[in-house]
């Protein structure tokens, strides 16, 4: 018969050139048999991916791959090489393509933060700093079999023989240093991600029951496995000011937020906007809340010690220590450790613009919390056994770099006055007069004028009677101190809102005392 004209790819299909006779059934099999090349039957499973796809900055993270040989093959001379690439990703959807391109370029410029695949060094005391400036943990060195998108031929031997149906665990260790929060603020909308490709090569020998195939060279085959990890910080922190940002005693500082006549929004934002401000020598109460990040169903790290590095008093420097009598269950996700400390806003002010300081430098000593391999994988052989045994994820190394968090910036301003509350009874009684006193000091060598207003008819409880000079304008000599006293008497018991006192400077047009925005002006009057 005439040959059939078929449209086909020569490398993928074969066809016969004559029609099948009617007496030849399909059950007798094909007329032409396609012979395929050797195909690998090795199966690769990422055991770490089953628990988490996150990696922890500041320590070595172990990814464990389980290699299982096929039931009809012996794997000989198993070797591996890697390819990896890192970039930053953003969780925002606006201009996603352009943002991703920009962030990847930033990561390439900051090579000191690039993740590196590492391995245990023969010298456990060696300390290596790579050419990109990455200081590796003690006893670790970079792998030589890692490349980028370009092909490379360097491989690492894993095992000389893996029998049919047998399994082998292969550890891959990767490290990324901690983010430096002093150079740039920590961004919550972006993170670093590392994608990798594991290329496993071996000689495939068909397993024959009862026969010896040790002399057979086998066929070269290759298996490729791809994966990725997202990097997270071990601990997150939140700073807050305990005594609030509304100051009842601003002492006449020259700042847009303290002017008697508020500035326009444009001027306010150009001079600092919502930046924290403090008086020179003011004691600022701060609170920091630490929370360990989650890694799978566990926490990523445990906090062993917290110190405030700018505190000069050694007794007040340590904020928390795990070996103290303070009990805290850190093994549960969502647990927060809240610590309070005091910062003295003391600066060397040479201009009216003030000086910026950090409200605390918090150093956190921590330990990673490793993950355990599944129970069915603990009996598998490890390609490179070490002291970490059947653990993976973040490895609990010794002498890890502490995490340093920098508190919010605060602008320290010089104040022409000093003001404070001298006397205020905690629980006065009904029908009994009680006195509230304030002290104001002129800190300049100039005569100052003050405008004093008590309540000004705007706020306060009508059941609270008040006597004294409720409204006056007075002059203060250079470096003079003056006490202002007011007598009150409540006609009812309970929670009573006392009237606010406002004192403004005639020269600076700013508030010396401003209790109007303060919400804690309540007194509890006893029956």
PyMOL commands that set and color helices and strands:
alter all, ss='L'
color gray80, all
select helices_A, chain A and resi 26-28+96-109+111-113+256-258+265-270+314-317+375-377
alter helices_A, ss='H'
color red, helices_A
select strands_A, chain A and resi 43-46+54-56+60-68+73-90+116-120+140-142+146-147+156-162+167-175+190-206+219-232+235-241+276-279+282-292+294-295+298-299+301-308+318-321+336-345+355-358+361-368+371-372+381-382+391-394+403-406+409-413+417-424+434-442+448-454+464-467+471-476+481-490+494-497+501-505+511-514+522-525
alter strands_A, ss='S'
color yellow, strands_A
deselect
rebuild
show_as cartoon
